[in-house]
């Protein structure tokens, strides 16, 4: 996950108060290319399904779990 994607995911989750990609990405999607949007959406759906949470200090760890689980 690059710094831009991490920042936008964190901003979206904070602004929306939700890990639901349909809510969290609505205000930041215009800054994401198609691949970034797909990755962010898949990550946030995975977070929701697995009842995970993250913040600025833990997003990298949770994203690594996601990568391992879905083999990206």
Buried (B, 14 or more C-beta within 10 A) or exposed (E): BEEEBBBBBBBBBEEBEBBBBEBBBBEBBEBBEEEBBEBBBBBBBBBBEEEBEBEEEEBEEBBEBBBEEEEE
